[in-house]
C-alpha cells in the first residue's frame, strides 16, 4: 500500500512537471465562457482531479470563477455545476498549507457557501458542507468569518434534521468553529456542549483533536466540567489519549486533566483507566506531555487508592525508563511526598531503594530530582531509617563535593541535616559537620524551625486570648 501511494505521488509529480499549466488554464477559461453547462461541469470535475498537483497560482486563478458558479445558478443543469464547483473548491482549500483556503474566505466564499445550504439536498448539500469544512479546517480566520455570518446557528439547525453522513461533516465543522472563543461561549450558553463531546468522538482524528482542545478550554469554566462529564467526555478523552497520535494524546491528556481538577471527578477519571495512560505520557519523549502527566498524576493522587497505583507505575519508570522519564517520575514522587499518607505508600512501593540507587545516576537532571525526593523523605523519621539502611548517607555525602550543581548539593545537604538531627543516625555525619554546604543548610533549617515554633506559639497565644474573651 505504501509503495503504491509513493508511486502514485511520484507519477503525479512527473505529470505536474510535464504539463504546461498556463495552457491548461487557458483551455479551462475558454470552456467556462461557453453556454454549455455540461462542458463546464466536466471541465470543473477534471480540475478537481488535477488540483493535487496543479501549482498554487493556477488554482488561485480559478477561485473567483468557481465561486461565481456557486453564487448564480441559472439552468436546470446548474445543480450539477454547483456540486462540481463545491467539490473543486473543497479540493483547492486543502492545498497550499491554508493559503488557498484563506483566499476562498477572503473572496467571499464562506457567505456564498452558507447561502446555498438552505436550498440544497443530498449530494449537493454534502459537497457544500465538505467545502465549508475544508475552508474552516485549513484556515483559522475562516472560522471567524463563518461564525460572524451565522454559521454556528446554521450548523446547529442542520444537525437536528440532516442525515448521518451530513451530520458527521457538520460535527467536523463544529469542531473547527469551537476553537473560536465566542462559539464556545455560545455553545455553553445554549446548552449544546454535548455536541462538542459528540464531535470529539467521531470523524477524522484532526477534527476530534480540535473538539478535545475546545473541551479543555471550555473546562476552564468550573461549572462546565460537570456538564462535560455528564455528556460523556471522560470515555471519549480516554479513547483519544489511548489511541490518538502524539499530538492528539497531548491535547486529550490536557483536556482530561482540566476535567480532573474537580474533586468530584477524580475517582471517575481514575476508574476509566487514566493512570496508566498518563504514566505512558510521563514515559514518552515530549516535554509538554511530561508536564501534563506530572500535573494530572499529582491531582489524581489526592485519593490514596489512586496514589498506590500511581506509585507502582512510577517505580516501574524509575527502573526501566530513560533519563528523562526517570527524572519526571522522581519529580512526581517529590511532589507527592507532601501528601499526608505518602510516606506509607512510598515505603510499601519499594521506591526508596531505587531512589537511593539513582543518586549515582549519570544524568544530572535525574540526580537533582532524586536528591529532592530524598530530601523530602528525610523529614520523616521512619523514612530516614529506610534511607539509611539502603546506603543513602554515604551517597549524599559524596554529593556535597564539587562537580555537582548547586541544586543537587542543596538537596543533599538538606537531607544530611535531617539525618544529623536524628538521635539514632546523627553520629554517622561527624565527618561533614564543617562542610560549608552542610553548615549553611543546617543554619537555614534551624532558622526555619525556630520561625515555625515562633508562629506556633503566637497562634496558641491568639487562641488562648480568644478563649478568654
C-alpha positions as CSV (number, residue, x, y, z in Angstrom):
1,X,0.0,0.0,0.0
2,X,2.8,2.4,1.0
3,X,4.7,1.6,-2.2
4,X,1.7,2.2,-4.4
5,X,1.0,5.5,-2.7
6,X,4.6,6.6,-3.2
7,X,4.5,5.6,-6.9
8,X,1.2,7.5,-7.4
9,X,2.7,10.6,-5.8
10,X,5.8,10.3,-7.9
11,X,3.7,9.9,-11.1
12,X,1.6,13.0,-10.1
13,X,4.8,15.0,-9.6
14,X,6.2,13.9,-13.0
15,X,2.8,14.7,-14.6
16,X,2.8,18.1,-12.9
17,X,6.2,18.9,-14.3
18,X,5.4,17.8,-17.8
19,X,2.2,19.8,-18.1
20,X,2.0,23.4,-19.3
21,X,-0.3,24.7,-16.7
22,X,-0.8,28.1,-18.3
23,X,-2.1,26.4,-21.4
24,X,-4.4,24.2,-19.4
25,X,-5.8,27.2,-17.6
26,X,-6.4,29.0,-20.9
27,X,-8.3,25.9,-22.1
28,X,-10.4,25.9,-18.9
29,X,-11.0,29.6,-19.2
30,X,-12.4,29.2,-22.7
31,X,-14.6,26.3,-21.7
32,X,-16.2,28.2,-18.8
33,X,-17.1,31.2,-21.1
34,X,-19.3,28.9,-23.2
35,X,-23.0,28.4,-22.7
36,X,-22.6,24.6,-22.3
37,X,-23.1,23.8,-18.6
38,X,-22.4,20.1,-19.3
39,X,-19.0,21.0,-20.7
40,X,-18.3,23.4,-17.8
41,X,-19.2,20.7,-15.3
42,X,-17.0,18.1,-17.0
43,X,-14.0,20.6,-17.1
44,X,-14.5,21.5,-13.4
45,X,-14.5,17.8,-12.4
46,X,-11.2,17.4,-14.3
47,X,-9.8,20.5,-12.5
48,X,-10.7,18.8,-9.2
49,X,-8.7,15.7,-10.1
50,X,-5.7,17.8,-11.1
51,X,-5.8,20.1,-8.0
52,X,-3.4,17.9,-6.0
53,X,-0.6,18.6,-8.5
54,X,-1.5,21.9,-10.0
55,X,0.6,25.0,-9.0
56,X,-1.0,27.2,-6.3
57,X,-1.1,30.3,-8.6
58,X,-3.1,28.4,-11.2
59,X,-5.6,27.1,-8.6
60,X,-5.9,30.6,-7.2
61,X,-6.9,31.9,-10.6
62,X,-9.9,29.5,-10.7
63,X,-11.4,30.5,-7.3
64,X,-13.4,33.6,-8.5
65,X,-15.0,31.6,-11.3
66,X,-15.9,28.6,-9.1
67,X,-17.5,30.9,-6.6
68,X,-19.5,32.6,-9.3
69,X,-20.8,29.2,-10.4
70,X,-22.0,28.6,-6.8
71,X,-23.5,32.0,-6.5
72,X,-25.6,32.3,-9.6
73,X,-27.5,29.2,-10.7
74,X,-29.3,29.8,-13.9
75,X,-30.4,26.5,-15.5
76,X,-31.7,23.0,-14.7
77,X,-28.2,21.7,-15.1
78,X,-26.8,24.2,-12.7
79,X,-27.0,22.0,-9.6
80,X,-24.5,19.6,-11.2
81,X,-22.2,22.5,-12.0
82,X,-22.7,23.8,-8.4
83,X,-21.8,20.4,-7.0
84,X,-18.7,20.2,-9.2
85,X,-17.7,23.7,-8.2
86,X,-18.2,23.0,-4.5
87,X,-16.2,19.8,-4.8
88,X,-13.4,21.5,-6.7
89,X,-13.2,24.3,-4.1
90,X,-13.1,21.7,-1.4
91,X,-10.1,20.1,-3.1
92,X,-8.4,23.5,-3.6
93,X,-8.9,24.5,0.0
94,X,-6.9,21.6,1.2
95,X,-3.8,22.7,-0.9
96,X,-1.3,25.4,-0.3
97,X,-1.0,24.9,3.5
98,X,-4.1,27.1,4.2
99,X,-3.2,29.9,1.8
100,X,-5.8,28.8,-0.8
101,X,-8.5,28.2,1.9
102,X,-7.7,31.8,3.1
103,X,-8.1,33.1,-0.5
104,X,-11.5,31.4,-0.7
105,X,-12.5,33.1,2.5
106,X,-11.2,36.5,1.5
107,X,-13.0,36.2,-1.8
108,X,-16.4,35.9,0.0
109,X,-16.6,32.1,-0.3
110,X,-18.0,31.5,3.2
111,X,-21.2,33.5,2.9
112,X,-21.7,32.1,-0.6
113,X,-21.5,28.6,0.6
114,X,-23.8,29.4,3.6
115,X,-26.4,30.9,1.3
116,X,-26.6,27.8,-0.9
117,X,-27.1,25.4,2.0
118,X,-30.8,26.0,2.8
119,X,-32.0,25.1,-0.7
120,X,-29.6,22.2,-1.2
121,X,-30.2,18.5,-0.9
122,X,-28.4,15.2,-1.0
123,X,-25.1,15.1,-2.9
124,X,-25.1,18.9,-3.5
125,X,-25.6,19.6,0.2
126,X,-22.8,17.2,1.2
127,X,-20.5,18.8,-1.4
128,X,-21.2,22.3,0.0
129,X,-20.7,21.1,3.6
130,X,-17.4,19.4,2.7
131,X,-16.2,22.5,1.1
132,X,-17.1,24.6,4.1
133,X,-15.4,22.0,6.4
134,X,-12.1,22.3,4.5
135,X,-12.3,26.1,4.4
136,X,-12.5,26.3,8.2
137,X,-10.3,23.3,8.8
138,X,-7.3,24.7,6.9
139,X,-7.7,28.4,7.7
140,X,-8.3,29.9,11.2
141,X,-9.6,33.3,10.0
142,X,-12.4,31.5,8.0
143,X,-13.8,30.2,11.3
144,X,-14.3,33.8,12.5
145,X,-15.9,34.6,9.1
146,X,-18.3,31.6,9.4
147,X,-19.2,32.4,13.0
148,X,-19.8,36.1,12.3
149,X,-22.1,35.2,9.4
150,X,-24.5,33.0,11.4
151,X,-22.6,29.8,10.6
152,X,-22.9,28.3,14.1
153,X,-26.7,28.7,14.1
154,X,-26.9,27.1,10.6
155,X,-24.7,24.2,11.7
156,X,-26.8,23.6,14.9
157,X,-30.0,23.8,13.0
158,X,-28.9,21.3,10.3
159,X,-27.6,18.9,13.0
160,X,-31.2,18.4,14.1
161,X,-32.5,17.2,10.7
162,X,-29.7,16.1,8.4
163,X,-28.7,12.5,7.6
164,X,-25.9,10.7,9.5
165,X,-23.4,11.4,6.6
166,X,-24.1,15.1,6.7
167,X,-24.1,15.1,10.5
168,X,-20.6,13.8,10.5
169,X,-19.4,16.7,8.3
170,X,-21.4,19.2,10.4
171,X,-19.7,18.0,13.6
172,X,-16.3,18.4,11.9
173,X,-17.3,22.0,11.0
174,X,-18.4,22.5,14.6
175,X,-15.1,21.2,16.0
176,X,-13.2,23.8,13.9
177,X,-15.6,26.5,14.9
178,X,-15.3,25.6,18.6
179,X,-11.8,26.9,18.6
180,X,-13.3,30.4,18.4
181,X,-14.0,31.7,21.9
182,X,-17.3,33.3,21.0
183,X,-18.5,29.9,19.6
184,X,-17.6,28.1,22.8
185,X,-19.4,30.8,24.8
186,X,-22.5,30.3,22.6
187,X,-22.4,26.5,23.0
188,X,-22.2,26.9,26.7
189,X,-25.0,29.4,26.9
190,X,-27.3,27.4,24.6
191,X,-26.6,24.1,26.4
192,X,-25.1,22.5,23.4
193,X,-21.9,21.3,25.0
194,X,-22.9,17.7,24.4
195,X,-22.4,18.3,20.7
196,X,-18.8,19.1,21.3
197,X,-18.3,15.8,23.1
198,X,-20.0,14.1,20.2
199,X,-17.7,15.8,17.8
200,X,-14.7,14.6,19.8
201,X,-16.0,11.0,19.5
202,X,-16.4,10.8,15.7
203,X,-15.0,11.9,12.4
204,X,-11.3,12.4,11.4
205,X,-8.6,12.4,14.1
206,X,-7.6,16.0,13.4
207,X,-11.2,17.1,13.8
208,X,-11.6,15.1,17.0
209,X,-8.5,16.6,18.4
210,X,-9.8,20.1,17.8
211,X,-13.0,19.2,19.7
212,X,-10.9,17.8,22.5
213,X,-8.9,21.1,22.6
214,X,-12.2,23.1,22.8
215,X,-13.4,20.8,25.6
216,X,-10.2,21.6,27.6
217,X,-10.7,25.3,27.0
218,X,-14.4,25.1,28.0
219,X,-13.4,23.1,31.1
220,X,-11.7,26.2,32.4
221,X,-15.3,27.3,33.4
222,X,-15.8,25.4,36.6
223,X,-19.5,24.6,36.1
224,X,-18.7,23.3,32.5
225,X,-16.7,20.4,33.9
226,X,-19.8,18.8,35.4
227,X,-21.7,19.3,32.1
228,X,-18.8,17.8,30.1
229,X,-18.6,14.8,32.4
230,X,-22.4,14.2,32.2
231,X,-22.2,14.4,28.4
232,X,-19.7,11.5,28.4
233,X,-16.4,13.5,27.9
234,X,-14.3,11.2,30.1
235,X,-14.5,8.0,28.0
236,X,-14.2,10.0,24.8
237,X,-11.0,11.7,26.0
238,X,-9.7,8.4,27.4
239,X,-10.1,6.8,24.0
240,X,-8.2,9.7,22.3
241,X,-5.5,9.5,25.0
242,X,-5.1,5.8,24.3
243,X,-5.5,5.6,20.5
244,X,-4.5,9.0,19.2
245,X,-1.3,10.2,17.6
246,X,1.2,12.0,19.7
247,X,-0.4,15.5,19.3
248,X,-3.9,14.1,20.0
249,X,-2.6,12.4,23.1
250,X,-1.2,15.8,24.4
251,X,-4.5,17.6,23.7
252,X,-6.7,14.9,25.1
253,X,-4.4,14.5,28.2
254,X,-4.6,18.2,28.9
255,X,-8.4,18.4,28.4
256,X,-8.9,15.4,30.7
257,X,-6.6,17.0,33.2
258,X,-8.7,20.1,33.3
259,X,-11.8,18.0,33.9
260,X,-9.9,16.0,36.6
261,X,-9.2,19.2,38.5
262,X,-12.7,19.0,40.1
263,X,-12.6,16.8,43.2
264,X,-15.9,15.0,42.3
265,X,-14.3,13.7,39.0
266,X,-11.0,12.3,40.3
267,X,-12.3,8.8,41.1
268,X,-14.3,8.6,37.8
269,X,-11.3,9.6,35.7
270,X,-9.0,7.1,37.5
271,X,-11.6,4.3,37.2
272,X,-11.8,5.0,33.5
273,X,-8.2,3.9,33.1
274,X,-6.4,7.3,33.0
275,X,-3.5,6.4,35.3
276,X,-1.6,4.0,33.1
277,X,-2.2,6.4,30.1
278,X,-0.7,9.3,32.0
279,X,2.2,7.1,33.0
280,X,2.8,6.4,29.3
281,X,2.8,10.2,28.7
282,X,5.3,10.7,31.5
283,X,7.5,8.0,30.0
284,X,7.2,9.5,26.5
285,X,9.7,11.9,24.8
286,X,7.6,15.0,24.7
287,X,8.4,17.6,27.4
288,X,4.9,19.0,27.3
289,X,3.5,15.6,27.7
290,X,5.6,15.0,30.8
291,X,4.4,18.3,32.3
292,X,0.8,17.4,31.7
293,X,1.3,13.9,33.1
294,X,3.1,15.2,36.2
295,X,0.3,17.7,37.0
296,X,-2.6,15.2,36.4
297,X,-1.0,12.4,38.3
298,X,-0.5,14.7,41.3
299,X,-4.2,15.6,41.1
300,X,-5.3,12.0,40.8
301,X,-3.1,11.0,43.8
302,X,-5.3,13.1,46.1
303,X,-7.1,9.8,46.7
304,X,-4.9,7.3,48.4
305,X,-6.1,4.3,46.4
306,X,-5.0,6.2,43.2
307,X,-1.7,7.0,44.8
308,X,-0.9,3.3,45.3
309,X,-1.5,2.6,41.6
310,X,0.5,5.7,40.6
311,X,3.5,4.8,42.7
312,X,3.5,1.3,41.0
313,X,3.9,3.0,37.7
314,X,6.4,5.5,38.9
315,X,8.6,2.7,40.4
316,X,8.4,0.9,37.0
317,X,9.6,4.0,35.2
318,X,12.4,4.5,37.7
319,X,13.6,1.0,37.0
320,X,13.1,0.9,33.2
321,X,12.7,4.4,31.8
322,X,15.2,6.6,30.1
323,X,16.9,9.5,31.9
324,X,14.1,12.0,31.0
325,X,11.4,9.6,32.2
326,X,13.3,8.8,35.4
327,X,13.7,12.5,36.2
328,X,10.0,13.1,35.6
329,X,9.0,10.2,37.8
330,X,11.3,11.3,40.6
331,X,9.8,14.8,40.3
332,X,6.3,13.4,40.7
333,X,7.4,11.5,43.8
334,X,8.9,14.6,45.2
335,X,5.6,16.4,44.8
336,X,3.5,13.5,46.2
337,X,5.6,13.3,49.3
338,X,3.8,16.4,50.5
339,X,0.6,14.4,50.8
340,X,-0.3,13.2,54.3
341,X,-0.4,9.5,53.5
342,X,2.5,9.4,51.1
343,X,5.2,8.2,53.4
344,X,3.5,4.8,54.0
345,X,2.7,4.5,50.3
346,X,6.3,5.2,49.1
347,X,7.8,2.8,51.6
348,X,5.4,0.0,50.6
349,X,6.0,0.6,46.9
350,X,9.7,-0.2,47.1
351,X,10.6,3.2,45.7
352,X,13.1,4.2,48.4
353,X,15.9,1.7,47.5
354,X,15.6,2.7,43.8
355,X,15.8,6.4,44.6
356,X,19.0,5.7,46.6
357,X,20.5,3.8,43.7
358,X,19.6,6.7,41.3
359,X,21.6,9.2,43.5
360,X,24.6,8.0,41.4
361,X,22.8,8.2,38.0
362,X,24.8,9.7,35.1
363,X,22.1,12.2,34.4
364,X,22.3,15.5,36.3
365,X,18.6,16.0,35.9
366,X,17.9,12.6,37.4
367,X,20.2,13.3,40.3
368,X,18.7,16.7,41.0
369,X,15.1,15.3,41.1
370,X,16.0,12.2,43.1
371,X,18.0,14.2,45.6
372,X,15.0,16.5,46.0
373,X,12.7,13.5,46.7
374,X,15.3,12.0,49.1
375,X,15.5,15.4,51.0
376,X,11.7,15.4,51.3
377,X,11.7,11.8,52.6
378,X,14.4,12.6,55.1
379,X,11.9,14.8,57.1
380,X,10.1,11.6,58.3
381,X,11.8,9.5,61.0
382,X,10.7,6.2,59.6
383,X,11.8,7.2,56.1
384,X,15.2,8.2,57.4
385,X,15.7,4.8,58.8
386,X,14.8,3.2,55.5
387,X,17.0,5.6,53.6
388,X,19.9,4.9,55.9
389,X,19.5,1.1,55.6
390,X,19.7,1.5,51.8
391,X,23.0,3.3,52.0
392,X,21.8,6.8,51.3
393,X,24.0,8.7,53.8
394,X,27.4,8.0,52.1
395,X,26.0,8.8,48.7
396,X,24.5,12.1,49.9
397,X,27.9,13.0,51.5
398,X,29.6,12.4,48.1
399,X,27.1,14.8,46.5
400,X,28.4,17.6,48.7
401,X,31.6,17.6,46.8
402,X,32.5,19.9,43.9
403,X,31.2,18.9,40.4
404,X,27.6,18.7,41.4
405,X,25.1,21.5,40.7
406,X,24.0,23.9,43.4
407,X,20.6,22.3,43.5
408,X,22.0,18.8,44.0
409,X,24.3,20.0,46.8
410,X,21.4,21.9,48.4
411,X,19.1,18.9,48.3
412,X,21.8,16.6,49.6
413,X,22.7,19.0,52.4
414,X,19.0,19.3,53.4
415,X,18.7,15.5,53.7
416,X,22.0,15.2,55.6
417,X,21.0,17.9,58.1
418,X,17.8,16.0,58.8
419,X,19.9,12.9,59.4
420,X,22.3,14.8,61.7
421,X,19.3,15.8,63.9
422,X,18.2,12.2,64.2
423,X,19.4,10.8,67.6
424,X,20.0,7.3,66.1
425,X,21.7,8.4,62.9
426,X,23.5,11.7,63.8
427,X,26.8,10.1,64.7
428,X,27.3,8.9,61.2
429,X,27.7,12.5,59.9
430,X,30.6,13.8,62.1
431,X,32.9,13.9,59.0
432,X,30.8,16.6,57.3
433,X,29.9,18.9,60.2
434,X,32.3,21.6,59.0
435,X,31.4,21.3,55.3
436,X,30.2,24.8,54.0
437,X,27.1,23.4,52.2
438,X,26.1,21.4,55.3
439,X,26.7,24.3,57.7
440,X,24.7,26.8,55.5
441,X,21.8,24.4,55.1
442,X,21.8,23.5,58.8
443,X,21.6,27.2,59.7
444,X,18.7,27.7,57.3
445,X,16.8,24.7,58.6
446,X,17.3,25.6,62.2
447,X,16.2,29.2,61.5
448,X,13.1,27.9,59.7
449,X,12.3,25.6,62.6
450,X,12.7,28.4,65.1
451,X,10.4,30.6,62.9
452,X,7.8,27.8,62.8
453,X,7.9,27.3,66.5
454,X,7.5,31.1,67.0
455,X,4.5,31.1,64.7
456,X,3.0,28.1,66.6
457,X,3.5,29.9,69.9
458,X,1.9,33.1,68.5
459,X,-1.1,31.1,67.2
460,X,-1.6,29.4,70.5
461,X,-1.5,32.8,72.3
462,X,-4.1,34.2,69.9
463,X,-6.3,31.1,70.5
464,X,-5.9,31.5,74.3
465,X,-6.8,35.2,74.2
466,X,-9.9,34.4,72.1
467,X,-11.0,31.8,74.5
468,X,-10.7,34.2,77.4
469,X,-12.8,36.9,75.7
